[in-house]
Amino acid sequence: MKKMTEISKMNPIDFVKTLENDEKRQESIELINYLKDTFGWEAKLWGEDTIAFGKYHYEYKSGRSGEFFIFGFSPKKKKFSFYTPLYVEGHESLVKKIGVKKHGKSCLYFDSIHTINFDALKEFIELGIKFIENQEGYEILNDPGEE
């Protein structure tokens, strides 16, 4: 079992083709295309089921360091899980504008991409990218288009 912190060799589209639900497959492809077209990064499969974009290096003051994706999603059986470096806390009004009904600390959950406001999602992702750029010890490793 591959960890979510490791890039898989499997193509994300090939992974999407393995999804049992036709609607989930179609919406995943639409979301991949939207995120690639909007932000410029190619989709990569991280772990076994997370389709992610961009990559950054982090190093904490403790010396612990690693690499992780900037944002991504996992098409779970019932919901999409959308991962971002930006904590929901402090951004509740924007999360509400996106249209998600449930969220975790830095994860948004939605049933369908047709229920979300893409302009608000784009704004939330952009804030996450700025968060990474402004963190001491964090560095975005690839510019859009540089894979």
N, C-alpha and C positions, 0 to 999 in steps of 0.2 A: 504494500500500500504506500503510495507516494504521498509525502506531506504537502500541505498547502503552501509551504515555503519553498518548494522545488518546482522548477519549470519542467514540464513533461515534454517528451519528444512528439507526442501525438498532436496532430493538427486540431485546433479547436472546432473546425467545421466537421471533421471526422467524428469528434466526440459528440457534437450536436446530433449527428445522424443516428447515434445510438439511442437517443431519447425515445421513449415509448409513445409519448403523447405528440400527435401531429402539430397541434396548436403551439405547444411548448417549443418544438423544433423550429417552426416558422418564426415565432416571436424571438427566439434566441438569435437566429440569423439576422433578423431585422435590427435587434439591439447591437449585435456585433458591428453591422454595417454603419449604424448611426454613430456609435462611439469611435470607430476608426475614422469615418468621414469628418467628424466634429473635432477630434483631438489629434489625429494623425498617427497614432501608434498602432502597430499591428497587434492583433489579438494573439495571446499565448495561453496555453493551458497550464495552469499551476495546480499541482497536486492531481487529483483524479477528476475534479469536476468544477474547477473555478476558471472561468474565462476572464483573463485580465489584460490590462494595458499599462505600458510604461513600467519603469523599474527605478528604484532608488536605493541608495546605500544609507544606512543609519549607523551611527556610533554613539552610544550613550556615554555619559560621564564616567560610568563604572568600567568602561572599556569594552563592554559587550557590543558586538556589531553584527551586521548582516545585511541582506538585501531582500526587498519585498516589492510587490507590484504597487502601483499608484492607486488604481481603482479596478474593480472587476465585479463579476456576478457569477452566481451559480444557479442554474435552472433546476431547482429542487422539484420533487414530484408535485407538491401542492403550490409552492410559491417560488418566486425569484428571490434570492438573497443578493443584495447589492452591497459591496464592501467599499469603504472609503477611508482615507486616513483622517478625515475630519470627524470629530465627535459631534453627535447630534445635539448634545447639551450646548445651549447658547445659540442654536440655529433652529429651534423648534418651529418658528414661523415659516422658514424656508422649507423645512421638511413637510409641514402641513400643506404648503403650496405645491410641493411635488405630488402630493396625493396619496402618500403611503399612510396606512392605518396603524402599522406596527413597526417598531424599530428597536434595535439594540443600541449599544454604546456608539458604535461606528458602522452599523449595518442597517440597511433599509429592507423591508420585506414588502413585496407587492404580488398580487395574483396574476396580473397581466400587464404588459407594457402599454396596453391601450387605456389603462387607468391612471397613467402618470403624466405629469406636465413636463415635457422634455426641456423647455426653457429653464424651468426651476431646477431640474436635475443637472443641466449643464452648469448653472450658476453654483450649485453645491459642489460639483466636481472641481470647478475652477478654484473655489475657496480651498478645497483640499490640496490642490497643486500648490497654491500660494502658501498654505500651511507648511508643506514639505520644504519649499524654497526658503522659508524664513526660520526654520528650525536649525539651531546650532548642531553640527554633527550630521546633518542630513544633506544628501546630494542626489539630484536626479541624474541617473546614469545615461539615459538616452533621450535625445531630443526626438520629437515626432519625425518619423521618416528614417531614423537611424536605428535599424534593428540588427 
